[in-house]
Amino acid sequence: MTQTEQEGFLFLSEDEPEQEILHSEYWDVLIVDDDPEIHSVTQLALSGVLFWDKPLRFHHAYSGKEAVEYLSSNHEIAVVLLDVVMETDDAGLCAVKKIRDQLHNHNIRIILRTGQPGYAPEESIIRQYDINDYKTKTELTRSKLVTSLITAIRSFQQLREMAKQSNGLKDVITASKAILGISDIKDFSKAVITQLAEVLGCEPSGVLCGVLDSEDKVSVLGGSLEYSSYFDLGIEQLDNGRIIHQVQQCLTQRAHQQTDHDITFLAPCSGRNAAIYLELHEKLTDSQLQFAEIFLTNVSVGFDNVKLIDRLKDAAYTDSLTGLSNRTDFVEQIGTFAARKGRNHRLYLIDIEKFSDINNGLGQDVGNMLLQAVSSRLQAELPSAQIIARIGADVFAIVIERNVTSPQYINQLLSLPFRAGEHLLPINFSLGICEEEYFDPSGLQTLKTGYIALNLAKSQSQFNYEFYLPEMEEKMTWRLGIIRQLRQDFSEGKLQVWYQPQIDLATKKVIGCEALLRWPTDDGQFISPVVFVPLAEYSGLIVDIGQWVLAQACQQQKELEALGYKIRMAVNVSVPQFRNIDFVKQVKQTIAEHKVEPGFIELEVTESIVMDDPTAVIAVLTELKSLGIEIAIDDFGTGFSSLSYLQKLPLDRIKIDRAFIKDIPNEDAEAIAELIIALGKKMKLHTIAEGIETQAQADYLIKAGCEEAQGFMYSKPLPSRELVQFLQNYLH
């Protein structure tokens, strides 16, 4: 803040109540925000402020529409503190457009504010409609708010005074408009020299110098044609000692410098000042200097806008957490590779497995530190990468020459644990890889191919990486189509639950049924569960479907009980259901809602579910078992389970997979079946064999000691109505 500003800018002392000071004039400030508390806090923060012996007077609007209506009949508003997101996401920006275009109010100063740090206005809005400042509400401390306000009021006052001047000031207005619509710093600097020379009536020969970035180096930012080749160079490299001296003096002394041959104006800007050097052939008049001062106000505003747009570009193209390129920047950069039609680069998409578990279990701060650690390692270990970007919450993208690295090398450099605060985290990754020959001019299309490979890598267990091939896209399109149709048919109630009876081998009585999901098509056929169940699990839809199947099974159990058939219902549970933190609660509520005795509900889990997270699964099953629900392990013997975990599971029943039943009588198949039955007896568990189709298989299993059976020999899966008929015929 300059000395003149400091002298004109005061605060009421604590012993001078605001209501005791009488003023005939005010600076009128319109607060536009849909949050009443923001109005109160802003007014409180600015209470007691005096500028040029005039206090602030506050006006209020609670939407963009209301603000425009208010300004259409109130022409003395100096500054608008305008929220960006109100009744719509761009309500504030729409209000800016109407203020400038419909109300033709170009004097009022507008300070945009937003409570959403990730939201940034289009740079065209700032460029076209002369926005004075853009801040997030969290960064607007009282001092910063006051600083922004004084800059805006000062600009408003001088613009208003300019509007009252005669024809000489029209040149200033024209010149100001000419520079305020420019966002490129080089073009802006050239325009400043041209327009300032027009205002002063001299030749446009000069240069604008200043600091644009965070460095302290004073650089040539642009100027007339003879200085264009010095752009972005330090001023000490200018081949003109007089310019170097005058600019340095101007910035050091923070004051204009004038000689008989030149003048160097100080352009006060937010944070850093700029110096405008202009050659002269005759001395300037006081009136010309006054016009120049007014013009410099707009140079300052324009220069701040250029820097603001530069920051907005950084925000739009940079990931704020890691400092890497973000998805937007990645998509733009990757598109340039396809135009070269090269074949020596490769795209890697790197996905952190179970990242949400880290966020949920250890907290988002730890998750953020992990992302930063991954980013740092990728940058340190892959310095030759053309692009390293964070394109998703837990997904990184790398474009690098194919001979520099490989999937094995990527796995190796990511294999060591990552330090995240006090935690040392070993992390698994999945890699989707796309060769440059498959890059598309559309960056989004290239990204799509990488994700196709990544999704396949995540869904298969042999490797943690997959290379994209064109035929994968057709398969992925088919998969997405199936998922989309499944979601629609489920929402429309087209899915069905059928029931396959389970028999006591000793008494031949029906003791239970397994609830099996069926998906009919419009032509009367059925889509195989082998096809759609894995896709339902992949999409997460299985959580809702599984809960619906349980509810259907409970309802069926009560309906059969009402008919005199009191039998248990076995329902399969998937991995995504177990990962649902509300799973036990939902099971308990469903059983209670249908008033089913818990002992008549059996939940079947596969070995893959147990091995996904043995400790967590055991805890969940133990809680379910405590409710009285029976637990069975399905497809036993086909997975990779550990007997040490098996003995900890709160099981009631082991199901012998049909793979070991279909070959009976056969010595190998018989031996495996006998081992499973013996293991069940040793652990005091019931055994049930599924897939029995012949009497010979049944006789052998009875002899081996198997207790229960399920298969086509007794009954195929039946819809509800046929199940009732089966029970009536079978039991009578």
Secondary structure, DSSP 4 states (H G I P E B T S, - for coil): --HHHHHHEEE--TTS-GGG---S--EEEEEE-S-HHHHHHHHHHHTTEEETTEEEEEEEESSHHHHHHHHHH---EEEEEEESSSSSTTHHHHHHHHHHHTS---SSEEEEEES-TT----HHHHHHHT--EEEEGGG--HHHHHHHHHHHHHHHHHHHHHHHS-HHHHHHHHHHHHHHT--SHHHHHHHHHHHHHHHHTS---EEEEE--SSS---EEEEESGGGGGGTTSBGGGSS-HHHHHHHHHHHHHTS-EE-SSEEEEEE--SSS-EEEEEE-SSPPPHHHHHHHHHHHHHHHHHHHHHHHHHHHHHHHHB-TTT-SB-HHHHHHHHHHHHHHT--SEEEEEEEETTHHHHHHHH-HHHHHHHHHHHHHHHHHH-TT-SEEEE-SSSEEEEEEETTT--HHHHHHHHHS-EEETTEEE---EEEEEEEGGG--SSHHHHHHHHHHHHHHHHH-SS-SEEE--HHHHHHHHHHHHHHHHHHHHHHTT--EEEEEEEEETTT--EEEEEEEEEEE-TTS-EE-HHHHHHHHHHHTTHHHHHHHHHHHHHHHHHHHHHTT---EEEEE--HHHHH-TTHHHHHHHHHHHTT--GGGEEEEEEHHHHHHSHHHHHHHHHHHHHTT-EEEEEEETSS---HHHHTTS--SEEEEPGGGTTT-S-HHHHHHHHHHHHHHHHTT-EEEEE---SHHHHHHHHHHT--EEESTTT---B-HHHHHHHHHHHH-
